[in-house]
Amino acid sequence: MKILFAADGSKYTKKALAFLVNHEDLVGADGEVVVINVQPPVPGRVKSMLGSADVAAYHAEESQKVLTPIERFLKRQKIAFRTTAVIGSPPAEILRAAKREKTHMIVMGTHGQGLLSRALMGSVAQRVIAECEIPVLLVK
């Protein structure tokens, strides 16, 4: 099975990764995990003040903070994986990656926000579930 694993570096990402590894039958012997980290874009004014190169370096550094520990962990677990980092709206980019990669499932941690928080802001997980055409496994 090909799984898209959405990682934001939070403790919920770590819980979801632990769940995925402890249920290795989800991936299977010939499966693959595609790990994605989505960095939100910086406002245009900030980009013009700092310059494109500095903003790109910032995004790369922030993505590596999330992806490097996951890469080390998955290597130790001997799970086939690839990582990717993109800039954009997290729900939109997760959904886009799932289609592009032709994954069978999305696995992600959820922050477990309360009803009021979800009503006011929405959550990445909620938006992914609402728009996704493949199974989504949320780990809290």
C-alpha positions as CSV (number, residue, x, y, z in Angstrom):
1,M,0.0,0.0,0.0
2,K,1.2,3.5,-0.8
3,I,0.5,5.9,2.1
4,L,0.8,9.7,2.3
5,F,2.0,10.7,5.7
6,A,1.4,14.4,6.5
7,A,3.9,15.7,9.0
8,D,3.9,19.1,10.7
9,G,6.5,18.2,13.4
10,S,4.0,18.4,16.3
11,K,3.7,15.7,19.0
12,Y,0.6,14.5,17.0
13,T,2.9,13.8,14.0
14,K,5.1,11.7,16.3
15,K,2.0,9.8,17.6
16,A,0.8,9.1,14.1
17,L,4.2,8.0,13.0
18,A,4.4,5.6,16.0
19,F,1.0,4.2,15.1
20,L,2.0,3.7,11.5
21,V,5.2,1.8,12.5
22,N,3.4,-0.3,15.1
23,H,0.9,-1.3,12.5
24,E,3.3,-2.1,9.7
25,D,0.7,-4.2,8.0
26,L,-0.8,-0.9,6.8
27,V,2.2,-0.3,4.6
28,G,2.9,-4.0,3.8
29,A,6.2,-5.5,2.7
30,D,6.1,-3.9,-0.7
31,G,4.5,-0.6,0.3
32,E,5.8,2.8,0.5
33,V,5.3,5.9,2.7
34,V,5.5,9.3,1.1
35,V,6.1,11.9,3.8
36,I,5.0,15.4,3.1
37,N,5.7,18.6,5.0
38,V,3.7,21.7,4.0
39,Q,5.1,25.1,4.9
40,P,2.7,28.0,4.8
41,P,3.7,30.8,2.5
42,V,5.0,34.0,3.9
43,P,3.1,37.2,3.1
44,G,4.2,39.0,0.0
45,R,5.5,42.1,1.9
46,V,7.7,39.9,4.0
47,K,9.1,38.1,0.9
48,S,9.9,41.4,-0.8
49,M,11.6,42.7,2.4
50,L,13.7,39.6,2.9
51,G,14.2,38.5,-0.7
52,S,13.2,35.2,-2.4
53,A,16.5,33.5,-1.5
54,D,16.1,34.1,2.2
55,V,12.5,33.0,2.2
56,A,13.4,29.8,0.3
57,A,16.2,29.1,2.7
58,Y,13.8,29.6,5.6
59,H,11.2,27.2,4.2
60,A,13.9,24.6,3.5
61,E,15.3,24.9,7.0
62,E,11.9,24.6,8.6
63,S,11.0,21.5,6.5
64,Q,14.2,19.8,7.3
65,K,13.5,20.3,11.0
66,V,10.4,18.2,10.5
67,L,11.6,15.7,7.9
68,T,15.1,14.8,9.1
69,P,14.0,13.0,12.3
70,I,11.3,11.2,10.4
71,E,13.8,10.0,7.8
72,R,16.1,8.7,10.5
73,F,13.3,6.9,12.2
74,L,11.9,5.3,9.1
75,K,15.4,4.1,8.0
76,R,15.8,2.4,11.4
77,Q,12.4,0.8,10.9
78,K,13.4,-0.4,7.4
79,I,10.3,1.1,5.9
80,A,10.4,2.3,2.3
81,F,9.8,6.0,2.1
82,R,10.3,9.3,0.3
83,T,10.0,12.8,1.6
84,T,8.8,15.9,0.0
85,A,8.4,19.5,1.2
86,V,6.1,22.0,-0.4
87,I,4.9,25.5,0.3
88,G,1.2,26.3,0.3
89,S,-2.1,25.7,2.1
90,P,-1.6,22.5,4.1
91,P,-5.0,20.9,3.2
92,A,-4.8,21.7,-0.4
93,E,-1.2,20.5,-0.8
94,I,-1.9,17.3,1.1
95,L,-4.8,16.5,-1.2
96,R,-2.8,17.5,-4.3
97,A,0.1,15.2,-3.2
98,A,-2.3,12.3,-2.6
99,K,-3.6,12.5,-6.1
100,R,-0.2,13.1,-7.7
101,E,1.4,10.2,-5.9
102,K,-1.7,8.0,-6.4
103,T,-1.7,7.0,-2.7
104,H,-4.2,4.6,-1.2
105,M,-4.5,6.3,2.2
106,I,-3.5,9.5,4.1
107,V,-2.2,9.2,7.6
108,M,-1.9,12.2,9.8
109,G,-2.0,13.3,13.4
110,T,-4.8,15.5,14.6
111,H,-4.5,18.2,17.2
112,G,-7.9,17.3,18.5
113,Q,-9.2,20.9,18.7
114,G,-12.5,21.5,20.5
115,L,-15.7,22.2,18.7
116,L,-15.4,26.0,19.1
117,S,-11.9,26.0,17.6
118,R,-13.0,23.9,14.6
119,A,-16.0,26.1,14.0
120,L,-14.0,29.3,14.0
121,M,-10.9,28.2,12.2
122,G,-11.4,24.8,10.9
123,S,-8.6,22.3,11.0
124,V,-6.3,20.8,8.4
125,A,-7.6,17.3,9.2
126,Q,-11.2,18.3,8.9
127,R,-10.6,19.9,5.5
128,V,-8.6,16.9,4.2
129,I,-11.4,14.5,5.3
130,A,-14.1,16.7,3.7
131,E,-12.4,16.8,0.3
132,C,-10.6,13.5,0.2
133,E,-11.6,10.6,-2.0
134,I,-9.4,8.0,-0.3
135,P,-9.3,6.8,3.3
136,V,-7.8,9.1,5.9
137,L,-6.5,7.7,9.1
138,L,-6.3,10.3,11.9
139,V,-4.3,9.6,15.0
140,K,-5.0,11.7,18.1
